[in-house]
Amino acid sequence: MSNVESSRCDFEEIKASLADVASHTTGPIITDTTRGKRDDIPDTRDHAVIQKINHDAAEYCSCILFMNKDRLSYQTETRQHPEELLKQEKVGYTNGRVSRHLLRLGHDPEDIISSGLAIRYQNKIIDALPLNCFVYPFYDLDNNIGRFTTKDPIKLKCINRLNAFGYPILIFGG
């Protein structure tokens, strides 16, 4: 047995030891039980429902942007984007209440989660979109919103919501 094999640790052991060192508990445990098997998993999500959820989320975030004059001026003055283009493309801004708005519109919580716009944490539905970020919808050839990217106006880093297979993921930049 080589030194490499004898020194291997389980991911959960490493995570627990790091939490002990930092003297705090860790957040939600996110595991990927299908790693390397994505090609074998059929996408059973209802794409019409997800497109409607994405459309409603984009409309909501766009309204939030146009109500926040400070953030709107960043887009129009600093970035020099015309307001008409921002409205047409449904560029928006997050306020941490996107999933709450979608629930009020009558969308099923599981559909919101499967769209990648929310996650379940401690029996609550919380936004997966970062708070106080610009939201840029991406359209497919049929002019449906397929995914979003977000940009933090402070950090100016992009966070993509979907991986290459179209499954929702979260990438936390640092």
C-alpha positions as CSV (number, residue, x, y, z in Angstrom):
1,M,0.0,0.0,0.0
2,S,1.4,3.4,-1.0
3,N,1.5,6.4,1.2
4,V,-1.1,8.0,-1.0
5,E,-3.6,5.2,-0.5
6,S,-3.0,5.0,3.3
7,S,-3.5,8.8,3.7
8,R,-6.8,9.0,1.8
9,C,-9.7,10.4,3.8
10,D,-13.4,10.4,3.3
11,F,-14.8,13.7,2.2
12,E,-17.2,13.8,5.2
13,E,-14.3,13.2,7.6
14,I,-12.4,16.1,6.1
15,K,-15.4,18.3,6.3
16,A,-16.1,17.4,9.9
17,S,-12.5,18.0,10.9
18,L,-12.5,21.4,9.2
19,A,-15.7,22.3,11.0
20,D,-14.2,21.2,14.4
21,V,-11.1,23.3,13.7
22,A,-13.2,26.4,12.8
23,S,-15.4,25.7,15.9
24,H,-18.7,26.1,14.0
25,T,-21.2,23.8,12.3
26,T,-21.2,23.6,8.5
27,G,-24.1,24.5,6.3
28,P,-26.3,22.1,4.3
29,I,-24.6,19.0,3.0
30,I,-24.8,19.0,-0.8
31,T,-24.0,15.6,-2.3
32,D,-24.0,14.6,-5.9
33,T,-24.9,10.9,-6.0
34,T,-25.0,10.9,-9.8
35,R,-21.5,12.1,-10.4
36,G,-20.3,10.8,-13.7
37,K,-23.7,9.3,-14.6
38,R,-25.6,12.4,-15.9
39,D,-25.7,10.9,-19.5
40,D,-27.7,8.0,-18.2
41,I,-30.4,10.1,-16.5
42,P,-33.3,11.2,-18.6
43,D,-34.5,14.8,-18.1
44,T,-38.0,14.3,-16.9
45,R,-38.7,17.9,-16.0
46,D,-41.7,19.6,-17.6
47,H,-39.9,22.1,-19.8
48,A,-43.1,24.2,-20.5
49,V,-43.5,24.7,-16.7
50,I,-39.9,25.5,-16.2
51,Q,-40.0,28.0,-19.1
52,K,-43.0,29.7,-17.5
53,I,-41.2,29.8,-14.1
54,N,-38.1,31.3,-15.8
55,H,-40.3,33.9,-17.6
56,D,-42.1,34.9,-14.4
57,A,-38.8,35.1,-12.5
58,A,-37.3,37.3,-15.3
59,E,-40.4,39.6,-15.2
60,Y,-40.1,39.9,-11.5
61,C,-36.4,40.7,-11.4
62,S,-36.8,43.2,-14.2
63,C,-39.5,45.0,-12.2
64,I,-37.1,45.1,-9.2
65,L,-34.4,46.6,-11.4
66,F,-36.6,49.3,-12.7
67,M,-37.9,50.1,-9.1
68,N,-34.3,50.5,-7.9
69,K,-33.1,53.7,-9.5
70,D,-29.5,53.3,-8.1
71,R,-29.0,50.0,-9.8
72,L,-30.9,51.1,-13.0
73,S,-28.5,54.1,-13.2
74,Y,-25.6,51.6,-13.0
75,Q,-26.9,49.8,-16.1
76,T,-27.9,52.9,-18.0
77,E,-25.1,55.3,-17.1
78,T,-22.1,53.2,-16.1
79,R,-22.7,50.3,-18.5
80,Q,-24.5,52.6,-21.0
81,H,-27.3,50.1,-21.8
82,P,-30.4,51.7,-23.1
83,E,-33.5,51.3,-20.9
84,E,-35.5,49.9,-23.9
85,L,-32.9,47.1,-24.3
86,L,-32.9,46.3,-20.6
87,K,-36.7,46.0,-20.7
88,Q,-36.7,44.0,-24.0
89,E,-34.1,41.5,-22.7
90,K,-35.7,41.4,-19.2
91,V,-32.4,42.2,-17.4
92,G,-33.2,42.3,-13.7
93,Y,-32.0,42.5,-10.2
94,T,-32.4,40.1,-7.3
95,N,-33.9,41.0,-3.9
96,G,-34.0,37.6,-2.2
97,R,-37.7,37.2,-2.8
98,V,-37.9,35.5,-6.2
99,S,-39.0,32.1,-5.0
100,R,-41.6,33.8,-2.7
101,H,-43.0,35.6,-5.7
102,L,-43.1,32.4,-7.8
103,L,-45.0,30.6,-5.0
104,R,-47.5,33.5,-4.8
105,L,-48.1,33.1,-8.5
106,G,-49.1,29.5,-7.8
107,H,-46.0,27.6,-9.1
108,D,-45.4,24.3,-7.4
109,P,-42.4,24.4,-5.0
110,E,-40.9,21.2,-6.6
111,D,-41.1,22.8,-10.0
112,I,-39.3,25.9,-8.7
113,I,-36.6,23.8,-7.2
114,S,-36.2,21.7,-10.4
115,S,-35.9,24.9,-12.4
116,G,-32.8,25.7,-10.3
117,L,-34.1,29.1,-9.0
118,A,-34.6,27.8,-5.5
119,I,-33.2,25.1,-3.1
120,R,-34.8,23.4,-0.1
121,Y,-33.0,24.1,3.1
122,Q,-34.3,23.0,6.5
123,N,-37.8,22.5,5.1
124,K,-37.9,26.0,3.5
125,I,-37.7,27.1,-0.1
126,I,-34.9,29.7,-0.5
127,D,-33.6,31.5,-3.5
128,A,-30.7,30.0,-5.4
129,L,-30.0,33.3,-7.1
130,P,-27.6,35.4,-5.1
131,L,-28.9,38.4,-3.3
132,N,-28.4,41.9,-4.8
133,C,-27.1,40.8,-8.1
134,F,-28.0,41.6,-11.7
135,V,-29.8,38.8,-13.5
136,Y,-29.2,38.3,-17.2
137,P,-31.6,35.8,-19.0
138,F,-30.4,33.7,-21.8
139,Y,-32.8,32.8,-24.6
140,D,-33.0,29.7,-26.8
141,L,-33.8,29.7,-30.5
142,D,-37.6,29.7,-29.7
143,N,-37.1,32.9,-27.6
144,N,-37.7,31.0,-24.3
145,I,-35.6,31.8,-21.3
146,G,-33.4,28.7,-20.8
147,R,-31.1,29.9,-18.0
148,F,-29.8,32.9,-16.2
149,T,-26.4,34.3,-15.2
150,T,-25.9,36.7,-12.4
151,K,-23.4,39.4,-11.9
152,D,-22.6,40.9,-8.5
153,P,-22.2,44.7,-9.0
154,I,-19.6,44.7,-6.3
155,K,-17.5,41.6,-7.2
156,L,-18.5,41.6,-10.9
157,K,-18.2,37.8,-11.1
158,C,-20.6,35.6,-13.1
159,I,-22.3,32.6,-11.6
160,N,-23.9,30.2,-14.0
161,R,-27.0,28.3,-12.9
162,L,-26.9,25.3,-15.2
163,N,-24.2,22.9,-16.1
164,A,-23.6,21.6,-19.7
165,F,-26.3,19.0,-19.3
166,G,-28.9,21.6,-18.3
167,Y,-29.1,20.5,-14.7
168,P,-29.2,23.1,-12.0
169,I,-26.0,23.7,-10.1
170,L,-24.6,26.3,-7.7
171,I,-21.2,27.7,-8.1
172,F,-20.0,29.9,-5.2
173,G,-17.2,32.2,-6.3
174,G,-14.6,33.5,-4.0
